[in-house]
Amino acid sequence: MTDRLIDIAETPAKVRVRGRLLTIELDGQPPITIPPAELGAIAVAPQATLTGAALACLAEHNVPLVVSDARRMPIAMLFPLAGNYVQAERFRRQATASLPTRKRLWKQIVVAKVQNQAKVLEQVHGTDFGLRDLARQVRSGDTTNIEGQAARRYWPRLFEVSDFRRDTDGMDGINCRLNYGYAILRSIVSRAICAAGLHPSLGLHHHNRYNPFCLADDLMEPLRPLVDYQIAQISDANTLEEIQLGPEEKREIVEPLLGKYRFGNAHRTIFDIAGRMATSLVKVFEGKAEKLSIPELWGRERGIGGR
């Protein structure tokens, strides 16, 4: 998998195919040509124009297209359905996965998420505020809602805003930044899921008839703290709610998603890691593995945690 993410949601653009290259034409600038195989994802604004050939090219190379609204917030993602030659069989195994298997996997995901939240708090404030202890209490299926208990400790302390509440529709300040970072992360994970021959709407824990990306929302949970940490680094609690999301802030939010993190004995990009997580889930569904492969996020080559 590649790690090149193109965000042209800030300006009108035309995206077309010339030869075998994807061509992006921005107002007043020379055309940019990109081999589609090098793309990890592309984000466009409502005023962008894409030809049918460009859409087919993106689908052929399994590149997600993220569409932003007039407020420059992602509102839709387009993915190819035929991402893998054994897709039908994998869909069947995914759809028939047993409840004990899904509950066991959800426990692993919640443990990893809370542990990574603890690492964020340690990095930012020097203490985990008891989150590591909570992670050790997670049961199969998280029946005691440790994820929610951890969130109630985590968010007010991370940003030092006592009444902070997560708002998935928030368009200002902290929530605006979080939602943008999560949307990009979600597109990366969704791409990996499609490439592995799984369907993004068939979740392990998340389930909503109106949500086509339930599985992506499951698998991205342990990765969310990457976005949280970055936003905590670039935010000023005194002015946070007054600042709108601009191009420079978007770049700062996406930056940690382009680093490398420890995965086994190697350091890999989040695009690669998401692919390996999705592939490990396929192995669980096929009965070849018991657990997901989840990375150590604080083994980054630069920035968070070092090597």
PLY file of the C-alpha trace (Angstrom):
ply
format ascii 1.0
element vertex 307
property float x
property float y
property float z
element edge 306
property int vertex1
property int vertex2
end_header
0.00 0.00 0.00
1.10 3.53 -0.68
0.95 6.46 1.73
0.34 9.41 -0.62
-2.77 11.33 0.38
-3.94 14.13 -1.94
-6.24 16.76 -0.40
-7.67 19.24 -2.93
-10.73 20.12 -0.87
-9.69 23.77 -0.57
-9.90 24.84 -4.21
-11.77 24.12 -7.47
-10.11 21.37 -9.43
-10.57 19.11 -12.45
-9.49 15.48 -12.18
-9.13 13.45 -15.36
-7.06 10.67 -16.92
-4.39 11.26 -19.53
-2.64 8.19 -20.77
-2.30 6.05 -17.67
-1.82 8.97 -15.32
-4.31 10.80 -13.13
-4.18 14.52 -13.90
-5.23 17.21 -11.43
-5.80 20.70 -12.79
-6.00 23.52 -10.24
-6.96 27.10 -11.08
-3.93 29.09 -12.15
-1.44 26.25 -11.65
0.30 23.78 -13.96
-1.39 20.35 -14.15
-0.22 17.72 -11.66
0.17 14.16 -12.97
0.18 11.20 -10.58
0.41 7.44 -11.21
-2.83 6.16 -9.58
-0.94 3.24 -8.04
0.92 5.76 -5.85
-2.25 7.17 -4.29
-3.49 6.22 -0.84
-6.59 8.46 -0.94
-7.85 11.64 -2.57
-10.12 14.30 -1.05
-12.06 16.78 -3.19
-14.32 19.81 -2.71
-17.93 20.12 -3.99
-16.76 22.36 -6.83
-14.33 19.72 -8.14
-15.03 18.05 -11.47
-14.10 14.40 -12.01
-14.53 12.60 -15.31
-16.04 9.14 -15.51
-12.62 7.86 -16.57
-11.06 9.36 -13.44
-13.64 7.67 -11.20
-13.07 4.36 -12.96
-9.31 4.79 -12.62
-9.58 5.40 -8.87
-11.83 2.37 -8.49
-9.52 0.17 -10.55
-6.59 1.04 -8.28
-8.69 0.77 -5.11
-8.19 4.44 -4.19
-10.89 5.93 -1.90
-12.41 9.24 -2.93
-13.34 11.49 0.00
-15.92 14.18 -0.86
-16.10 17.31 1.30
-19.08 19.61 1.71
-19.20 23.42 1.45
-17.74 23.64 4.95
-14.79 21.54 3.76
-15.72 18.63 6.02
-15.77 15.10 4.55
-19.33 13.88 4.00
-18.95 10.90 1.67
-16.47 8.26 0.55
-16.48 6.19 -2.63
-14.91 2.73 -2.76
-14.82 -0.07 -5.34
-16.91 -3.13 -4.47
-14.68 -5.63 -6.27
-11.52 -5.24 -4.23
-10.44 -8.86 -4.11
-10.89 -11.95 -6.26
-12.10 -14.05 -3.29
-14.40 -11.35 -2.07
-17.66 -13.33 -2.20
-16.23 -16.08 0.02
-14.83 -13.54 2.46
-18.14 -11.70 2.58
-19.79 -14.99 3.54
-17.30 -15.74 6.32
-17.55 -12.17 7.59
-21.35 -12.23 7.63
-21.48 -15.58 9.47
-18.78 -14.87 12.07
-19.96 -16.15 15.46
-20.97 -13.83 18.28
-18.21 -15.16 20.61
-15.63 -14.39 17.91
-16.91 -10.85 17.41
-17.05 -10.23 21.17
-13.49 -11.53 21.61
-12.22 -9.26 18.85
-14.07 -6.26 20.25
-12.44 -6.83 23.64
-9.02 -6.78 21.97
-9.89 -3.57 20.12
-11.13 -1.79 23.27
-8.07 -2.87 25.27
-5.76 -1.52 22.55
-7.72 1.74 22.28
-7.71 2.44 26.03
-4.02 1.54 26.29
-3.22 3.98 23.49
-5.35 6.66 25.15
-3.30 6.05 28.31
-0.12 6.57 26.29
-1.47 9.86 24.93
-2.19 11.14 28.43
1.29 10.07 29.59
2.87 11.88 26.65
0.86 15.07 27.19
0.43 15.19 30.98
2.87 12.65 32.45
0.18 10.35 33.89
-2.42 7.96 32.48
-5.09 8.99 35.04
-5.85 5.31 35.70
-6.60 4.28 32.10
-4.14 1.38 32.15
-5.98 -0.12 35.10
-9.26 0.27 33.21
-7.79 -1.50 30.17
-7.07 -4.54 32.33
-10.75 -4.73 33.31
-12.18 -5.11 29.79
-14.34 -8.22 29.40
-15.41 -10.09 26.28
-17.65 -7.76 24.29
-16.83 -4.96 26.76
-20.05 -5.72 28.63
-19.16 -3.27 31.43
-18.50 -0.44 28.94
-14.88 0.23 29.90
-14.58 2.13 26.62
-17.16 4.66 27.84
-15.65 4.88 31.33
-12.24 5.56 29.82
-13.68 8.25 27.54
-15.18 10.12 30.50
-11.72 10.32 32.10
-9.79 10.82 28.90
-11.38 13.74 27.06
-11.61 16.38 29.84
-8.04 15.63 30.94
-6.49 15.49 27.50
-7.61 19.00 26.53
-7.92 20.31 30.11
-11.51 21.36 29.42
-13.66 20.04 32.26
-16.95 20.14 30.38
-15.65 18.88 27.04
-17.96 16.47 25.22
-17.33 14.64 21.97
-19.62 15.77 19.18
-19.38 13.80 15.96
-21.20 16.62 14.16
-19.21 19.46 15.76
-17.99 22.06 13.28
-15.88 24.28 15.54
-12.81 23.99 17.74
-11.72 20.64 19.17
-14.53 18.57 17.71
-14.05 20.04 14.25
-10.39 19.03 14.30
-11.09 15.59 15.69
-13.81 14.92 13.13
-11.57 15.91 10.24
-8.69 13.72 11.42
-11.01 10.79 12.08
-12.61 11.13 8.63
-9.22 10.82 6.95
-8.29 7.89 9.20
-11.64 6.25 8.43
-10.98 6.50 4.70
-7.57 4.84 5.13
-9.03 1.96 7.14
-11.98 1.58 4.76
-9.60 1.30 1.82
-7.69 -1.46 3.59
-10.90 -3.33 4.40
-12.03 -3.24 0.75
-8.59 -4.30 -0.45
-8.70 -7.31 1.90
-11.96 -8.46 0.35
-14.17 -7.57 3.34
-17.28 -5.41 3.38
-16.96 -2.19 5.42
-20.61 -2.19 6.51
-20.50 -5.56 8.35
-19.07 -4.57 11.72
-17.82 -6.50 14.74
-19.40 -4.18 17.30
-20.67 -1.08 15.51
-24.02 -1.68 13.82
-26.27 0.87 12.24
-28.45 0.31 9.19
-27.53 3.78 7.97
-23.77 3.40 8.44
-21.95 1.77 5.50
-18.61 1.79 7.34
-19.29 -0.07 10.60
-16.25 -2.33 10.25
-14.02 0.67 9.53
-15.32 2.30 12.71
-14.38 -0.87 14.60
-10.86 -1.28 13.26
-9.91 2.39 13.48
-10.61 2.59 17.23
-7.04 1.75 18.37
-5.68 4.28 15.84
-7.81 7.26 16.91
-5.34 8.32 19.66
-2.86 9.26 16.90
-5.23 12.04 15.86
-6.01 12.95 19.49
-2.33 13.39 20.33
-1.63 15.58 17.33
-4.59 17.85 18.05
-3.54 18.16 21.68
-0.12 19.30 20.46
-1.38 21.99 18.10
-4.26 23.26 20.23
-4.43 26.21 22.58
-7.20 25.65 25.13
-7.76 29.41 25.47
-8.65 29.93 21.81
-9.51 26.43 20.66
-13.26 26.88 20.27
-12.85 30.08 18.27
-10.52 28.79 15.58
-11.91 27.46 12.29
-10.24 24.59 10.47
-7.89 25.96 7.81
-5.49 24.43 5.27
-2.44 24.60 7.56
-4.31 23.00 10.46
-5.53 20.25 8.16
-1.95 19.50 7.20
-0.92 19.41 10.85
-3.75 17.01 11.70
-2.97 14.63 8.81
0.81 14.70 9.45
0.89 11.89 12.04
-0.99 9.61 9.65
1.97 9.83 7.27
4.58 8.68 9.80
5.78 5.15 10.53
4.95 3.02 13.56
6.17 -0.23 15.07
4.42 -3.30 13.74
6.14 -6.52 14.82
9.84 -6.13 14.05
9.41 -3.36 11.46
8.23 0.23 11.15
5.34 0.73 8.73
2.98 3.43 7.53
-0.61 3.63 8.76
-1.74 2.66 5.25
0.32 -0.53 5.49
-0.71 -1.17 9.10
-4.41 -0.79 8.27
-3.94 -3.33 5.49
-2.27 -5.80 7.83
-5.00 -5.33 10.43
-7.67 -6.07 7.81
-5.73 -9.09 6.54
-5.38 -10.42 10.08
-9.16 -10.12 10.47
-9.60 -12.23 7.35
-7.42 -14.90 8.97
-9.61 -14.84 12.08
-12.74 -15.27 9.97
-11.06 -18.17 8.16
-10.09 -19.84 11.42
-6.36 -19.36 10.83
-5.80 -16.90 13.71
-7.33 -16.01 17.07
-6.44 -12.33 17.32
-6.11 -9.16 15.28
-2.68 -7.74 14.55
-2.68 -4.30 16.16
0.39 -1.99 16.05
2.33 -0.31 18.82
1.56 3.27 17.92
4.28 4.75 20.05
7.07 3.19 18.04
7.08 6.00 15.55
10.23 6.91 13.65
9.80 10.59 14.41
7.60 12.64 16.69
5.47 10.54 19.02
7.58 8.21 21.09
10.59 7.99 18.77
12.04 4.71 17.55
0 1
1 2
2 3
3 4
4 5
5 6
6 7
7 8
8 9
9 10
10 11
11 12
12 13
13 14
14 15
15 16
16 17
17 18
18 19
19 20
20 21
21 22
22 23
23 24
24 25
25 26
26 27
27 28
28 29
29 30
30 31
31 32
32 33
33 34
34 35
35 36
36 37
37 38
38 39
39 40
40 41
41 42
42 43
43 44
44 45
45 46
46 47
47 48
48 49
49 50
50 51
51 52
52 53
53 54
54 55
55 56
56 57
57 58
58 59
59 60
60 61
61 62
62 63
63 64
64 65
65 66
66 67
67 68
68 69
69 70
70 71
71 72
72 73
73 74
74 75
75 76
76 77
77 78
78 79
79 80
80 81
81 82
82 83
83 84
84 85
85 86
86 87
87 88
88 89
89 90
90 91
91 92
92 93
93 94
94 95
95 96
96 97
97 98
98 99
99 100
100 101
101 102
102 103
103 104
104 105
105 106
106 107
107 108
108 109
109 110
110 111
111 112
112 113
113 114
114 115
115 116
116 117
117 118
118 119
119 120
120 121
121 122
122 123
123 124
124 125
125 126
126 127
127 128
128 129
129 130
130 131
131 132
132 133
133 134
134 135
135 136
136 137
137 138
138 139
139 140
140 141
141 142
142 143
143 144
144 145
145 146
146 147
147 148
148 149
149 150
150 151
151 152
152 153
153 154
154 155
155 156
156 157
157 158
158 159
159 160
160 161
161 162
162 163
163 164
164 165
165 166
166 167
167 168
168 169
169 170
170 171
171 172
172 173
173 174
174 175
175 176
176 177
177 178
178 179
179 180
180 181
181 182
182 183
183 184
184 185
185 186
186 187
187 188
188 189
189 190
190 191
191 192
192 193
193 194
194 195
195 196
196 197
197 198
198 199
199 200
200 201
201 202
202 203
203 204
204 205
205 206
206 207
207 208
208 209
209 210
210 211
211 212
212 213
213 214
214 215
215 216
216 217
217 218
218 219
219 220
220 221
221 222
222 223
223 224
224 225
225 226
226 227
227 228
228 229
229 230
230 231
231 232
232 233
233 234
234 235
235 236
236 237
237 238
238 239
239 240
240 241
241 242
242 243
243 244
244 245
245 246
246 247
247 248
248 249
249 250
250 251
251 252
252 253
253 254
254 255
255 256
256 257
257 258
258 259
259 260
260 261
261 262
262 263
263 264
264 265
265 266
266 267
267 268
268 269
269 270
270 271
271 272
272 273
273 274
274 275
275 276
276 277
277 278
278 279
279 280
280 281
281 282
282 283
283 284
284 285
285 286
286 287
287 288
288 289
289 290
290 291
291 292
292 293
293 294
294 295
295 296
296 297
297 298
298 299
299 300
300 301
301 302
302 303
303 304
304 305
305 306
